Amino acid sequence: MTGCQPRSLVMNDIDASPFPSARDEVDTVGAKAGATPQTASPSYRLAFEDTDFLLRQDLRPVRLQLELLKPELLLQEHGIRSTITVFGSARIPEPALAQAALAEAEAEAHAHPADQDRARRLAVARRMAANSRYYDEARRFAQIVTGTCLGERVCDYVVKTGGGPGIMEAANRGASDVGGKSIGLNIVLPQEQGPNPYVTPELCFRFHYFAVRKMHFLTRSKALVVFPGGLGTMDELFEAATLIQTGKIEPIPILLFGREYWERVVNLDAMAAEGMISPADRDIFTFVETADEAWRLIADFYRL
């Protein structure tokens, strides 16, 4: 047979390219070129294989783009169509650990009754023991949500967290309890933070840029479920609330677990009274107390 063959006879994949892939070039370029002073120079490296080049200050825009693109492509490949993002403190332990820490703090305070620092630690341990109920609620919530998409090739309402300890661990753990997937968006910190062991390994991502990570928290998210937390939780919560308030994104449920906590640490009524927000802005947030209540509100919002 002479002449050009139909493309379908030449290539198995309709999207295949006649050009060598980047992987092919990386695997073969060294062997072909041989060892010379020219090929040993850093300037000769393929740009996308040159780590020193990619880490230059001038390449920050490229790194930002890569950090945005990598999780997006992998989530597409894994059929993650929508998510529910769970925020909350990395410091809230599971109840058994909280009770053990409380017992230790009580013993130390009893042994040193005049020590103010130990008295302060005891007060914090008591609050953590009380707040540890949220660990169980986050775990239970993730079990409920994940159970809606088991065995499906394309998944909705996949639990997504920051991938760390505390409330994040509880939510990833709940998804793992029922045999489902969950996402972890870890961040490089000066005090090294590793991912918790319950994140689905192929959906465990690591970020350098907080801004890109926060963008991924909102991408695909059908709801934000926010447990008591500190500065990081507040940062993530209020960025999302601002985007809704300003109309940059469509409204989605923002559920705050624990009315007593949130009304003590964030006074929305005072903001409205001072004219800093509109009274209607308070409706961006909904208080919940249990996992079942939270899922019912999300299901009602989307008419599931």
JODA-V938706 format. One line per field, one symbol per residue. ss: DSSP state (H for helix, E for strand, - for the rest). phi: phi as a letter, one per 30 degrees, with the letter a starting at -180 (. if undefined). A space follows every 50 residues. Layout:
BEGIN
ss=???
phi=???
END
This chain:
BEGIN
ss=------HHHH-----------HHHHHHHHHHHH---HHHH-HHH--HHH- HHHH--HHHHHHHHHHHHHHHHHHHHH--E--EEEEE-------HHHHHH HHHHHHHHHHH----HHHHHHHHHHHHHHHH-HHHHHHHHHHHHHH---- ----E--EEEE-----HHHHHHHHHHH----EEEEEE------------- HHHEEEE--HHHHHHHHH--EEEEEE----HHHHHHHHHHHHHHH----- --EEEEE-HHHHHHH--HHHHHH-----HHHHHHEEEE--HHHHHHHHHH H---
phi=.ciddeeddcbdcdcdcddddddedddcdddddicbeddddedddeedcc deddcdedceeddedddddededddddcidcbbbccclddcdddeddddd dddddddddddbdcddddddddddddddddddddedddddedddddddbd iddccchddbbdicdiddedddddddecicdacbcdbdbedeccdddcdd edcccbccceddedddeddidcacccceacddddedddddddddedidbd ebdcccdjedddddcbcdddddddidbdedddddcbdbbbdddddddddd dchd
END
